[in-house]
Amino acid sequence: MNTISLDQSYVAGTYKRFPVEIVSGKGSLVTDAGGREYIDMGSGIAVTSFGVADEEWIAAVEEQIHKVQHMSNLYYTAPCARLAEALCLRTGMSKVFFGNSGAEANECAIKVARKWAAEHKSPACNVIVTLENSFHGRTLTTLAATGQAHYHELFQPLTPGFAHIRAGDLDALKALCETGTVAAVLIECVQGEGGVIPLDPAFASALENFLHEQDILLMVDEVQTGNGRTGKLYAYMHYGLHPDVVTTAKGLAGGLPLGACLMSEKVAHVLSFGDHGSTFGGNPVASAAALSVLNRLTDPFLAEVEAKAAFLRRELENTPGVLSVSGLGLMLGLKTVKPAVEVVSACMENGVLCLTAKDRVRLLPALNIPMELLEKAVSVLRAALS
Ligand SMILES: *Cc1c(COP(=O)(O)O)cnc(C)c1O
């Protein structure tokens, strides 16, 4: 049996895959089993920050893999410690907990919020408020956090203690907070799975002010927006926010599983021995990969990301068949005249891999995609859109 029929026979049917088997790649080009090349405008959903099989990334992984590929968290390893230091120095946060995915990073954030509020306020103060149309993961708790009912339907009962408000509706939040049960608010600066929808900056700062006044935690889910994706290290930096907790994953290790929950001084000491853990969390190979990714996200590099993003946005805004362009940096959503899935199929037929998010075409190219490939991808997209 070939890969596609084996997969269809034996892999749980949770993914609607395209009939394409990717076998290899280099940078922003990937090759299928038939030898056909595609420009990758999805990066494994914002994961392969420097593309596929990037030499510098391979070198970092390989160096560590030859030393020690895993130790239990009962012992110290340098990549984990150095990565935590780098994350804290670049964000001003104080402590990091490592897991293996975005959902786990958010689970940690939720545990931090609950324990902090139980100790500083009361055990009844345990509600986490998130935004409608948000996405925070697939575990039963992060599903409860996710503000999209269609993900919830067949999996009741979900973890209690979550409430959702419409983005922009500060009054709804104020009403919820009157009961004294809200511990934290968790937001995405740009809703990724929700359709690449940026948060209104005025709402974001009003939200921060209100939460500060009320001594309620502000937690930002940077699983998709983080690690240079939007042209800054983290998207909250565009908004001038000062979150108490930041979660990230996807692009952090450039293609290995790693999630991180960053804690500010205010909550740095909430978690203590035995409160949380993860067998693979802070794995030395994943951490070494992340350290190499982080070291390359310099200011000049991020300026290039912004320049590429500006080019992509300008080109697409002036493309017939595009109704609007949303997003931040190299995380863009296109509202299109044709159905988004049709545009994505036409692109694939012409050698460009794109994504959708809700009813939009979503673009998440590697942060180092060469200009020449970006231009080629734009011309394929333009043909598919009109
Ligand atoms: C992808 C995503 C998650 C979930 O990450 P996993 O690694 O799939 O668990 C959580 N939050 C946001 C904003 C995401 O985009």
PDBQT file of the ligand as one rigid body, heavy atoms in Angstrom, charges set to zero:
ROOT
HETATM    1  C1  LIG A 401      -2.238  26.148  17.357  1.00  0.00    +0.000 C 
HETATM    2  C2  LIG A 401      -2.698  26.955  18.495  1.00  0.00    +0.000 A 
HETATM    3  C3  LIG A 401      -2.863  26.383  19.771  1.00  0.00    +0.000 A 
HETATM    4  C4  LIG A 401      -2.702  24.900  20.024  1.00  0.00    +0.000 C 
HETATM    5  O1  LIG A 401      -1.394  24.491  19.810  1.00  0.00    +0.000 OA
HETATM    6  P1  LIG A 401      -1.066  22.912  19.741  1.00  0.00    +0.000 P 
HETATM    7  O2  LIG A 401       0.428  22.878  19.629  1.00  0.00    +0.000 OA
HETATM    8  O3  LIG A 401      -1.756  22.367  18.535  1.00  0.00    +0.000 OA
HETATM    9  O4  LIG A 401      -1.548  22.318  20.992  1.00  0.00    +0.000 OA
HETATM   10  C5  LIG A 401      -3.220  27.208  20.818  1.00  0.00    +0.000 A 
HETATM   11  N1  LIG A 401      -3.403  28.525  20.630  1.00  0.00    +0.000 NA
HETATM   12  C6  LIG A 401      -3.255  29.106  19.428  1.00  0.00    +0.000 A 
HETATM   13  C7  LIG A 401      -3.458  30.578  19.291  1.00  0.00    +0.000 C 
HETATM   14  C8  LIG A 401      -2.910  28.342  18.314  1.00  0.00    +0.000 A 
HETATM   15  O5  LIG A 401      -2.792  28.925  17.112  1.00  0.00    +0.000 OA
ENDROOT
TORSDOF 0
